[in-house]
Every structure is written in C-alpha cells, then in structure tokens.
Amino acid sequence: MKQVEPALFGALEGLKLANRELPWAGADPERWRWVAVGLVTALKSALIAALSGYETASPGDTADLKDATRVAPLALLLRRARSERYLVAPERLQATAAEMEACLRLAAYRNQVVHGVVAERPDRIGGDCRRALSLVRHLLVAAPAFDPVRHAVTAALISDEISRLQRQLGPVG
C-alpha cells in the first residue's frame, strides 16, 4: 500500500509529459521520443499502483526476480498484472497479445531514447501509444486495485490527463 501514492504521482507526471509533447509530434517527429518516455513511465507506474493496491499486496509483488531491491521490468509487471495470483477481476489486466507487444515495442523505443542509443521510432507509434494508454486507463480509472477515494484528487487529475491524451491520439484501433 505504501507504493500506491508515489506510483500514482509517477503516472500523473508521465501522462503530463506525454500531453505536453504530443501536440508538437506532428510537426517535429522527434517529440514522439518524449511521448513514449511519458507513456511508459505512466504504464509502469500504473502497474506498480495496481500490484500494490490490495491490502494483501507485498513489496515483492513489484520486485525484480534477480534483485528484490529493484522494481521488476515492464514485461514482468505486465505478466503479473494479467495473473490471477496478483489481481482478480475486474482489476486484473485483460491485455491481448497485440496490446502486450505494443507496450513492449513502446518500452524498447523509450529505452533507446533514455540510454542515448540511436532510437528508431516504431512505424505504429500512434497505435502503440493508444494501446498503452488504454492499459493505463484500465489500471488507474476503470478498475483500480487501490482505493480511489483515498487518492481522489490525484485520480481525478490522472483521469483528466488520460482523457486529453485519448482525444489527441484518437480511438484505439
């Protein structure tokens, strides 16, 4: 439960970054880099909030298998959020293989960006962003595993940022 609040703040900041950069991405395609950074931050933070939200959650639910002092990589957090062992319906993530691939592709692009590698923007960046955002929306707005009343202001701000991004990106398709 201690991880929920910082994770929500992380998701909010990631969504704000994506919202700041997305309007300029059409004229300056390099801005997609920062949209990806923001959305992957939001997704990873949303997964941490969801996996930490139950009263029975433990710090190990978000920990890396190789080093318990580190947060698990995105792929592992996604797998855990899809598992009955960690989340039950309706909170459990019902992500398709295409959604998972889109998120991992977006994360690979983000990793190239933040590690200074020549980043190759995915051809389907808009669709990948829409898919990642739909998972963030599920985890933080549609079916939060944490008590949203305890975090009402942050949850409302997150919902507003998600709505703004959804309008800019268009429907998931």
N, C-alpha and C positions, 0 to 999 in steps of 0.2 A: 504493500500500500504506500510505502514511503516514496516509491519511484513514480507514482502516478502524476503528481503535481509537476515535478521537473520535466517529465516526458510530455505533458500537455503543453508546457511552455515551449519546449523544443519543437513540437509540432506546429504551434502557432507561429513561431519565428520562421520556420521553414516555409510555411504557407505564405507568410508576408513577403519573404524573399521572392518566391515564385510569382506572386502577384505584382511585385514591383518590376520584375524583369520581363514578364510575358508580353505586355503591350508593345515592347520595343523589339521583340524577337523577329517580327516580320521584316522590319527594315534592317535589322542587324542580327543575322542568324547566330552570331557568337553569343548572344544573350540566352540562347537555349541552354548554354552551359549552366548558368545560374538558376534557371528554371529547374533543371534536373537536380542540382545541388539542393535546392529548397524542397522539392517534392520527395526526394529520397530521405532527406532529414525528417520531413513530416511523416513519411511512411514508417521509418524505423522508430521514431518517437511514438507513433500511434500503436505500433506493435508492442512496444515496451509498456505503454499505458494499459493496453488490453491484457497483456500477460501478467501484469502486476495488480490488476484491478480487483480480483476476488480476495475475500478475507483469507482464503486458504493459500494464496499465492506466496511463493518464497523467492528470495533473490536468485536462486538457481534457475528459476523459470526463464530468465532473460540472460543468463550467463553463458559464456563460451564454454564449449566442452573441453577445450585444451587449456584454458586459463580462466578459472572462475572469477578472477578479478576484472575481467573484461566482458563487455557486452557481446553477445553472440552476433555472428554475421547475419546480414539481412535474410539470406536463404534459410538459415536455421530458424530465425524468428518467424518467418512465413510458414515454415513447416509446423512449428509448434502452434501457431495460431489456427491452423487447419486441423489440429489434432484434438480428439475428444479428451485426451489426457489433460490438456491445459484449459480448453474453453468448451463450453457446452452451447447448444443452440439457444437463443439466436445469436449469441455473441461470437461463436466460432465462425471463422472466416470460411466462406464457401467460394474460394477462388478457383477459377478454371486454370487449366494448364496454360492457356494463352495469356491470362492475366499474370500468372507467375512469371512466364517468360518475359513479358513486357516490363515487369518490375525489375527483374534481374538485368535486362538489357539497359534499362534506365540507370540502374545502380552501377553497371560496368562503365557506362559513359561518365557518370558522376565521379567514379574512382579515377578515371583517366584525367578528368579535369582537375581534381584536387591534388593529384600526385604529379602534376606537371608533364604528363605524357601528352603527345600529340593526340588529342581527342577526336575520334571520328563519330560525329553525330549520327545516331540511328536514323534510317530513312523514315521510320514510322514514329518519330519523336512525339508528335502531337497525340497519336493514339496511345503510345506508351504512357504519356503523362495523364491522359484521361483514365486509363486503366488503374494507374497507381492512385490517382485522386479518388476513384470510386472505392478502393480498398480503405483509404484513409477515412472517407465519409462513413463507410460501414462501421469501422472500429471506433470512431470518435463521436458520431452523430446518430446513426441509425440504430446501432445496438452496442452501446458502450458496456464494457465489463466492469467498469468502475461506477461509483455513484455520481451521476452528473450534477445532482443538486449540490454536492459538496464543492463542485468546481463550476458553478453556474456561469459566472462571468467569463471565465476562460473558455468554457464550452460554447457560449454564445459568440464570442469573438472567433473561435475556430469555425463555427458554422457559417458565419459571415464570410470569412476568407475562402472557405470551400465553395460557397455559392458564387462568389466573384470569379474564382478560377473556372468553375464549371461553365459560367456564361461565356468567358473568354475562349475556352477550349472547345465548347460545343458538346453535343451528346456523345456518350461512349458508343463506339460502333465497331 
